[in-house]
Amino acid sequence: MQSYDLIIKNAQVVTSIETKYADIGIKDQKIIAIGNNLINSKETIDATGKYILPGGIDSHCHIEQKSASGLINSDTFESATKAAALGGNTSIIPFAAQYEGFTLTETLEDYHKLAKKGSIIDYAMHMIIAGPNNDLLNLELPEQIRLGHSSIKIFMTYDRLKIEDIDILNIFEKARDMEAFISVHAENHGMITWMVSKLLEKGYTHPKFHSVSHPVAGEVEAINRIIGISELMDQPVMIFHVSSEKGVEVIRNAQARGVKIFAETCVQYLTLTSDEMDKPGVEGGKWICSPPLRKTRDQNALWDAVKDNTLCLISSDHAPYSFDSNGKLFKGENPNFKEIPNGMPGLNWRLPILFDEIVNKRRKNLSINDFVRLTSTSPAKIYGLYPQKGDIEIGCDADLVIWDPEAITELSDDMVVDGSGYNPYSGRIIKGWPETVILRGYVIVFNNKVIADPGNGNFLPTKLSANVKPKGIIAHDLLKENNYGANLQS
């Protein structure tokens, strides 16, 4: 008779494609049985009346990372992954940020040390490239991709991070050759810089003007430009944190004509608006992030795009800064909007808020299966973690979350365990909560308490997923062997 380390009984098992009543049998950190009346286990959890979902995968979060301003955000891997686990996540993909003057190799080595010491849950890594010199592109990048870092992020804005178009083309070419995926922060740097200078010159310094300083036109232009580069190079790309109705339109049109473009949005753009920044004094700075929170019209368009899969996943873009002199107010007690670091906490709140919006409120008639797809299965498939992560099937890691669909919770600052010290959703009442979190067959959260130790998480090496590989057709026959099209003119 088969024996198990753990059996979870009597729950509704939910994946991205189906919901069914079943028991789950776990052994040696893997799911080895899904069926009825499983017995003979060292431990059994009765989940009657509950849902079992795959562990959440937050594929866009900033942890223990230096910002473009040089400020380290307010989290350690321990505090951030504790928040993530309490919020129903079992895997994360944070960013190892390489700046000009630092090698990619030393950046990743240092970041791995931090993650190995502190992470409570499993983790992969994106590589932020800010200094794409020849050594980095030709020597370091191939080695790091071989070591399991298949995701590259670039910025089109921020003084210390932005990549010019010629270097974007070089990075896209290398990524395509070496089978890596690219994600992009797409905003027009010149438009933002110009708008900031005009606003500050006229004395418009309040946090609410942050939204004005990042015009929608800047997001649209940058998205259009990166789509053009992607199409030219036949290099698929993920457009991060889409925030506007017009940005969605550009992406949807490109996808309709066959360009292999992926895009995400974040929980804050779906549930908050720029009105949050219009508070007395500088309190509105708590909600400063980039791109900024926008209007209700944009929010509605984002939900439509989630429904039709123009936007294929929802992340947190967790980037916490404490609301004091060590964080948001590091430039003084009365900073202008430009002096306030960009970022909001979200690892703890993404899944519970989306569960309430999708499963209970039935936003756009989305289902609990859509919730799983958007928050677990889709990120796993896109970033090369599937089928190890992101699903409930025999052979998958036993990363499971038991949700109480009836639990009522009022979100508050008192619940915060990450380094921000505040909850941007404080006062919101939601229904549904991840009461038990299981990582690789071991319970790591029980009764809303983390019972795993720092260093419990494993590194998840990735390789380019089949879902995001190039189409194999380069525009204008732009092939090296044809001397970039020149041979065709001979």
C-alpha positions as CSV (number, residue, x, y, z in Angstrom):
1,M,0.0,0.0,0.0
2,Q,1.3,3.5,-0.9
3,S,2.3,5.6,2.1
4,Y,2.4,9.4,2.2
5,D,4.1,12.1,4.2
6,L,1.0,14.2,4.1
7,I,-2.6,13.9,2.9
8,I,-4.9,16.8,2.5
9,K,-8.5,15.6,2.5
10,N,-12.0,16.8,1.6
11,A,-11.2,20.1,-0.1
12,Q,-12.1,21.6,-3.5
13,V,-8.9,21.3,-5.6
14,V,-8.6,24.3,-7.9
15,T,-6.3,24.6,-10.9
16,S,-6.3,27.1,-13.8
17,I,-8.6,24.7,-15.8
18,E,-10.8,22.8,-13.3
19,T,-12.3,22.6,-9.8
20,K,-13.0,19.2,-8.2
21,Y,-13.3,17.5,-4.9
22,A,-10.3,15.3,-4.2
23,D,-7.6,14.3,-1.7
24,I,-4.0,15.1,-2.4
25,G,-1.2,12.8,-1.4
26,I,2.3,14.1,-0.9
27,K,5.6,12.3,-0.5
28,D,9.2,13.5,-0.8
29,Q,8.1,17.1,-1.4
30,K,6.1,16.1,-4.5
31,I,2.4,15.6,-5.3
32,I,2.2,11.8,-6.0
33,A,-1.6,11.2,-5.8
34,I,-4.8,13.0,-6.5
35,G,-7.9,11.0,-5.8
36,N,-10.6,9.9,-3.3
37,N,-10.3,8.2,0.0
38,L,-6.5,8.4,0.2
39,I,-5.1,6.8,3.5
40,N,-1.9,5.8,5.2
41,S,-0.1,9.0,5.9
42,K,2.2,10.3,8.6
43,E,0.0,13.5,8.8
44,T,-3.4,14.4,7.5
45,I,-5.1,17.8,7.1
46,D,-8.9,17.9,6.9
47,A,-9.7,20.8,4.6
48,T,-13.5,20.4,4.5
49,G,-15.2,23.6,3.3
50,K,-11.9,25.0,2.0
51,Y,-10.2,25.4,-1.4
52,I,-6.8,24.0,-2.2
53,L,-4.9,26.2,-4.7
54,P,-1.4,26.1,-6.1
55,G,1.0,28.4,-4.2
56,G,1.1,31.9,-5.5
57,I,4.0,33.0,-7.6
58,D,4.8,36.7,-7.4
59,S,7.0,37.2,-10.5
60,H,7.7,40.9,-10.0
61,C,8.9,42.0,-6.6
62,H,11.9,44.1,-5.3
63,I,13.6,42.8,-2.2
64,E,16.7,44.0,-0.4
65,Q,17.5,46.0,-3.6
66,K,19.2,49.3,-4.2
67,S,16.9,51.7,-6.0
68,A,17.8,54.1,-8.8
69,S,18.2,56.8,-6.2
70,G,20.8,54.7,-4.3
71,L,18.4,53.9,-1.4
72,I,18.0,50.3,-0.3
73,N,14.4,49.4,0.0
74,S,13.0,48.6,3.4
75,D,12.9,44.8,3.2
76,T,15.3,42.0,3.9
77,F,14.7,38.6,2.3
78,E,13.4,37.4,5.6
79,S,10.8,40.1,6.1
80,A,9.7,40.2,2.5
81,T,9.3,36.4,2.2
82,K,7.5,36.2,5.5
83,A,5.0,38.7,4.1
84,A,4.8,36.7,0.9
85,A,4.2,33.4,2.7
86,L,1.5,35.0,4.9
87,G,-0.1,36.2,1.7
88,G,-0.3,32.7,0.1
89,N,2.9,32.8,-2.0
90,T,5.3,29.9,-2.2
91,S,7.7,31.3,-4.9
92,I,8.9,34.8,-5.9
93,I,11.1,36.3,-8.6
94,P,12.9,39.4,-7.3
95,F,15.6,41.4,-9.1
96,A,19.4,41.3,-8.9
97,A,20.2,44.8,-10.0
98,Q,23.4,45.5,-11.9
99,Y,24.4,49.1,-12.0
100,E,27.1,50.8,-14.1
101,G,30.5,50.1,-12.6
102,F,29.5,46.7,-11.2
103,T,29.8,43.3,-12.9
104,L,26.8,41.2,-13.4
105,T,28.6,38.2,-11.9
106,E,29.3,40.0,-8.6
107,T,25.8,41.4,-8.5
108,L,24.3,37.9,-8.8
109,E,26.7,36.3,-6.3
110,D,26.0,39.0,-3.7
111,Y,22.2,38.7,-4.3
112,H,22.3,34.9,-4.0
113,K,24.0,35.2,-0.6
114,L,21.2,37.5,0.7
115,A,18.5,35.2,-0.7
116,K,20.1,32.0,0.6
117,K,20.4,33.4,4.1
118,G,17.0,34.9,4.4
119,S,14.4,33.5,2.1
120,I,11.6,31.5,3.6
121,I,10.1,30.5,0.3
122,D,11.5,29.4,-3.1
123,Y,12.9,32.0,-5.5
124,A,14.2,32.6,-9.0
125,M,15.9,35.8,-10.1
126,H,15.5,38.4,-12.8
127,M,18.7,40.2,-13.9
128,I,18.5,44.0,-14.2
129,I,21.0,45.3,-16.7
130,A,22.0,48.9,-16.5
131,G,25.5,48.8,-17.9
132,P,25.5,46.6,-21.1
133,N,29.2,46.7,-22.0
134,N,30.9,44.1,-24.2
135,D,32.2,42.0,-21.3
136,L,28.7,41.8,-19.8
137,L,27.0,40.9,-23.1
138,N,29.6,38.5,-24.5
139,L,31.1,36.9,-21.4
140,E,29.0,37.3,-18.2
141,L,25.5,37.0,-19.7
142,P,26.0,33.6,-21.4
143,E,27.4,32.1,-18.2
144,Q,24.6,33.5,-16.0
145,I,22.0,32.2,-18.4
146,R,23.7,28.8,-18.2
147,L,23.5,29.0,-14.4
148,G,19.8,29.4,-14.5
149,H,19.1,33.1,-14.8
150,S,17.1,33.3,-18.0
151,S,15.2,36.5,-17.4
152,I,16.6,40.0,-18.2
153,K,15.0,43.3,-17.2
154,I,15.7,46.6,-18.8
155,F,14.5,50.1,-18.0
156,M,13.6,52.8,-20.5
157,T,13.6,55.5,-17.8
158,Y,15.4,56.4,-14.5
159,D,18.7,58.2,-14.7
160,R,20.8,55.3,-13.3
161,L,19.0,52.5,-15.1
162,K,17.7,53.6,-18.5
163,I,19.0,51.9,-21.6
164,E,19.3,53.7,-24.9
165,D,17.7,52.2,-28.0
166,I,21.0,51.1,-29.5
167,D,21.8,49.1,-26.4
168,I,18.3,47.7,-26.2
169,L,18.9,46.3,-29.7
170,N,22.1,44.7,-28.6
171,I,20.5,43.2,-25.6
172,F,17.6,41.9,-27.6
173,E,20.0,40.3,-30.1
174,K,22.0,38.6,-27.3
175,A,18.9,37.4,-25.6
176,R,17.5,35.9,-28.7
177,D,20.8,34.1,-29.5
178,M,21.2,32.8,-25.9
179,E,17.6,31.9,-25.3
180,A,16.7,34.4,-22.6
181,F,13.5,36.4,-22.0
182,I,13.3,40.1,-21.6
183,S,11.0,42.3,-19.4
184,V,10.8,46.0,-19.8
185,H,9.8,49.0,-17.7
186,A,8.3,51.1,-20.5
187,E,8.0,54.8,-20.0
188,N,9.5,57.7,-22.0
189,H,12.3,59.2,-19.9
190,G,12.4,62.5,-21.8
191,M,8.7,63.1,-21.3
192,I,8.9,62.4,-17.5
193,T,12.0,64.6,-17.1
194,W,10.4,67.5,-19.0
195,M,7.1,67.2,-17.1
196,V,8.9,67.1,-13.7
197,S,10.9,70.2,-14.4
198,K,7.8,72.1,-15.6
199,L,5.7,71.1,-12.5
200,L,8.4,71.9,-10.0
201,E,9.2,75.2,-11.7
202,K,5.6,76.2,-11.2
203,G,5.6,75.1,-7.5
204,Y,3.5,71.9,-8.0
205,T,5.3,69.8,-5.4
206,H,2.5,67.8,-3.7
207,P,2.6,64.0,-4.1
208,K,-0.6,64.1,-6.2
209,F,1.4,65.7,-9.0
210,H,3.5,62.5,-9.4
211,S,0.7,61.1,-11.5
212,V,0.8,64.2,-13.7
213,S,4.5,64.0,-14.1
214,H,4.3,60.5,-15.7
215,P,1.9,61.2,-18.7
216,V,0.0,58.3,-20.2
217,A,1.6,59.4,-23.5
218,G,5.0,58.4,-22.1
219,E,3.8,54.9,-21.4
220,V,2.2,54.6,-24.8
221,E,5.2,55.9,-26.7
222,A,7.6,53.6,-24.8
223,I,5.4,50.6,-25.3
224,N,5.1,51.3,-29.0
225,R,8.9,51.7,-29.3
226,I,9.7,48.4,-27.4
227,I,7.1,46.6,-29.5
228,G,8.8,47.8,-32.7
229,I,12.1,46.6,-31.4
230,S,10.7,43.3,-30.4
231,E,9.0,42.8,-33.8
232,L,12.2,43.8,-35.7
233,M,14.4,41.4,-33.6
234,D,11.8,38.5,-33.2
235,Q,12.5,38.7,-29.5
236,P,9.4,38.2,-27.3
237,V,9.1,40.6,-24.4
238,M,7.1,41.1,-21.2
239,I,5.9,44.7,-20.6
240,F,5.8,45.2,-16.9
241,H,3.1,47.0,-14.8
242,V,0.8,48.3,-17.6
243,S,-1.2,51.1,-16.0
244,S,-3.3,52.8,-18.6
245,E,-6.2,52.2,-21.0
246,K,-4.2,53.6,-23.9
247,G,-1.2,51.4,-23.1
248,V,-3.5,48.4,-23.1
249,E,-4.8,49.4,-26.6
250,V,-1.3,49.5,-28.0
251,I,-0.5,46.0,-26.7
252,R,-3.8,44.5,-27.8
253,N,-3.3,45.8,-31.3
254,A,0.2,44.4,-31.5
255,Q,-1.0,41.0,-30.3
256,A,-3.8,41.0,-32.8
257,R,-1.3,41.4,-35.7
258,G,0.8,38.5,-34.4
259,V,3.6,40.2,-32.4
260,K,4.6,37.9,-29.5
261,I,4.1,40.5,-26.7
262,F,3.3,39.6,-23.1
263,A,2.1,42.1,-20.5
264,E,1.2,42.2,-16.9
265,T,-0.5,44.6,-14.5
266,C,-0.4,44.8,-10.7
267,V,-2.9,44.6,-8.0
268,Q,-2.6,48.4,-7.2
269,Y,-3.5,49.5,-10.7
270,L,-6.7,47.3,-10.5
271,T,-7.9,48.4,-7.1
272,L,-6.5,51.9,-6.4
273,T,-6.6,55.3,-8.2
274,S,-4.5,58.4,-8.3
275,D,-6.9,59.9,-5.7
276,E,-4.9,58.0,-3.0
277,M,-2.0,60.5,-3.5
278,D,-4.3,63.5,-2.8
279,K,-4.0,63.5,1.0
280,P,-2.8,66.3,3.4
281,G,0.9,67.0,3.6
282,V,3.1,64.3,2.2
283,E,1.1,61.3,3.3
284,G,0.1,60.7,-0.3
285,G,3.7,59.7,-0.9
286,K,2.9,56.3,0.5
287,W,1.1,55.6,-2.8
288,I,3.8,56.9,-5.1
289,C,4.9,54.2,-7.6
290,S,5.9,54.1,-11.2
291,P,4.0,54.1,-13.5
292,P,1.7,56.0,-11.2
293,L,-1.8,55.0,-10.1
294,R,-4.2,56.4,-12.7
295,K,-8.0,57.0,-13.1
296,T,-11.0,54.8,-12.7
297,R,-11.4,54.6,-16.5
298,D,-7.9,53.1,-16.7
299,Q,-8.7,50.7,-14.0
300,N,-11.7,49.4,-15.8
301,A,-9.8,49.0,-19.0
302,L,-7.1,47.0,-17.2
303,W,-9.8,44.6,-15.8
304,D,-11.1,44.2,-19.4
305,A,-7.6,43.4,-20.5
306,V,-7.2,40.8,-17.8
307,K,-10.4,39.2,-18.9
308,D,-9.4,38.9,-22.5
309,N,-5.8,37.8,-21.7
310,T,-4.2,40.9,-23.2
311,L,-2.7,41.1,-19.7
312,C,-1.7,37.5,-18.8
313,L,-0.7,37.8,-15.2
314,I,-1.0,40.0,-12.1
315,S,2.0,40.7,-9.9
316,S,2.6,43.0,-6.9
317,D,5.7,45.0,-8.0
318,H,6.4,45.0,-4.2
319,A,8.9,47.8,-3.6
320,P,8.6,48.9,0.1
321,Y,9.9,52.1,1.6
322,S,9.2,52.9,5.2
323,F,7.4,56.2,5.7
324,D,10.2,57.9,7.6
325,S,13.7,59.3,7.2
326,N,15.0,55.9,6.2
327,G,12.5,55.5,3.4
328,K,10.0,57.7,1.7
329,L,11.1,60.8,3.7
330,F,14.9,60.3,3.2
331,K,15.1,63.8,1.6
332,G,13.4,65.4,4.6
333,E,10.0,65.8,6.2
334,N,8.6,67.9,3.4
335,P,9.9,66.5,0.1
336,N,8.5,67.3,-3.3
337,F,7.0,64.4,-5.2
338,K,10.2,63.8,-7.2
339,E,12.2,63.3,-4.0
340,I,9.9,60.5,-2.7
341,P,11.1,57.0,-3.6
342,N,8.9,55.1,-6.0
343,G,7.3,51.9,-4.7
344,M,4.6,50.3,-2.6
345,P,4.4,47.1,-0.5
346,G,2.2,44.3,-1.9
347,L,3.6,40.8,-1.4
348,N,1.3,40.2,1.6
349,W,-1.8,41.7,0.0
350,R,-1.8,40.7,-3.7
351,L,-3.5,37.4,-3.4
352,P,-6.1,38.1,-0.7
353,I,-7.3,41.3,-2.5
354,L,-7.4,39.5,-5.9
355,F,-9.2,36.5,-4.3
356,D,-11.9,38.9,-3.0
357,E,-12.2,40.8,-6.3
358,I,-12.2,37.8,-8.6
359,V,-13.7,34.9,-6.6
360,N,-16.2,36.9,-4.4
361,K,-17.0,40.0,-6.4
362,R,-16.7,38.2,-9.8
363,R,-15.0,41.1,-11.5
364,K,-15.7,40.8,-15.3
365,N,-17.1,37.3,-14.6
366,L,-13.6,36.0,-13.9
367,S,-13.6,32.7,-12.0
368,I,-11.5,31.1,-9.3
369,N,-9.7,29.2,-12.1
370,D,-8.8,32.6,-13.7
371,F,-7.5,33.6,-10.3
372,V,-5.1,30.6,-10.3
373,R,-4.1,31.2,-13.9
374,L,-3.3,34.9,-13.3
375,T,-1.4,34.5,-10.0
376,S,0.3,31.1,-10.3
377,T,0.1,29.1,-13.5
378,S,0.7,31.9,-16.0
379,P,3.8,33.2,-14.2
380,A,5.2,29.7,-13.9
381,K,4.7,29.0,-17.6
382,I,6.2,32.3,-18.7
383,Y,9.3,32.3,-16.5
384,G,10.2,28.7,-17.0
385,L,9.1,27.3,-13.6
386,Y,6.3,25.1,-15.0
387,P,5.4,22.2,-14.4
388,Q,7.5,22.1,-11.2
389,K,5.5,25.1,-10.0
390,G,2.2,26.7,-10.7
391,D,-0.2,23.7,-10.8
392,I,-1.7,20.8,-8.9
393,E,-0.7,17.7,-10.8
394,I,1.2,14.5,-10.1
395,G,4.9,15.3,-10.2
396,C,4.5,19.0,-9.3
397,D,6.2,20.4,-6.2
398,A,3.7,20.2,-3.3
399,D,3.3,23.9,-3.1
400,L,-0.3,24.3,-1.9
401,V,-2.4,26.9,-0.2
402,I,-5.6,26.1,1.8
403,W,-8.0,29.0,1.5
404,D,-10.9,29.7,3.8
405,P,-13.4,31.3,1.4
406,E,-15.6,32.6,4.2
407,A,-12.9,34.4,6.3
408,I,-13.6,38.1,6.7
409,T,-10.6,40.3,7.3
410,E,-10.2,44.1,7.6
411,L,-6.7,45.0,6.4
412,S,-4.7,47.3,8.6
413,D,-1.3,48.6,9.4
414,D,-1.1,46.3,12.4
415,M,-0.9,43.3,10.1
416,V,2.3,44.5,8.3
417,V,5.4,42.3,8.6
418,D,7.3,43.7,5.7
419,G,9.7,46.6,6.0
420,S,7.3,49.3,4.9
421,G,5.5,49.6,8.2
422,Y,2.2,50.6,6.5
423,N,-0.6,48.9,4.5
424,P,-1.6,50.8,1.4
425,Y,-5.0,48.9,1.6
426,S,-5.7,49.7,5.2
427,G,-9.4,49.8,6.0
428,R,-10.4,47.5,3.1
429,I,-12.6,44.6,4.2
430,I,-12.1,41.4,2.2
431,K,-13.5,37.9,2.1
432,G,-11.3,34.9,1.7
433,W,-7.9,34.2,3.3
434,P,-4.9,31.8,2.8
435,E,-5.0,30.1,6.2
436,T,-2.4,27.3,5.6
437,V,0.6,27.5,3.2
438,I,2.5,24.4,2.3
439,L,5.9,24.6,0.5
440,R,7.3,21.4,-1.0
441,G,5.1,19.3,1.4
442,Y,6.0,21.2,4.6
443,V,3.6,23.6,6.3
444,I,5.2,27.0,6.5
445,V,2.1,29.1,7.5
446,F,-0.5,27.9,10.0
447,N,-3.1,30.0,11.7
448,N,-1.6,33.1,10.1
449,K,1.8,32.5,11.6
450,V,5.0,31.7,9.8
451,I,6.5,28.5,11.2
452,A,9.4,28.1,8.7
453,D,12.9,29.5,9.3
454,P,14.9,31.9,7.1
455,G,17.0,30.0,4.6
456,N,14.2,27.5,4.0
457,G,13.8,28.6,0.4
458,N,15.5,27.0,-2.6
459,F,16.9,28.7,-5.7
460,L,14.9,27.9,-8.8
461,P,17.1,27.9,-11.9
462,T,15.1,28.8,-15.0
463,K,15.5,28.3,-18.7
464,L,13.6,29.9,-21.6
465,S,10.0,28.6,-21.6
466,A,8.5,27.3,-24.8
467,N,5.7,29.7,-24.2
468,V,7.9,32.7,-24.8
469,K,10.3,31.5,-27.5
470,P,10.8,33.6,-30.6
471,K,8.5,32.8,-33.6
472,G,11.5,32.1,-35.8
473,I,10.8,34.8,-38.3
474,I,12.9,37.9,-38.1
475,A,11.5,41.0,-39.8
476,H,13.2,42.1,-43.0
477,D,15.3,38.9,-42.9
478,L,17.5,40.4,-40.3
479,L,19.8,37.5,-39.9
480,K,23.5,37.4,-39.1
481,E,24.2,34.9,-41.9
482,N,22.7,37.3,-44.4
483,N,24.8,40.2,-43.0
484,Y,21.7,41.7,-41.5
485,G,19.8,41.7,-44.8
486,A,22.6,43.1,-46.9
487,N,23.1,39.9,-48.8
488,L,19.5,40.1,-50.0
489,Q,20.4,43.3,-51.9
490,S,23.4,41.8,-53.7
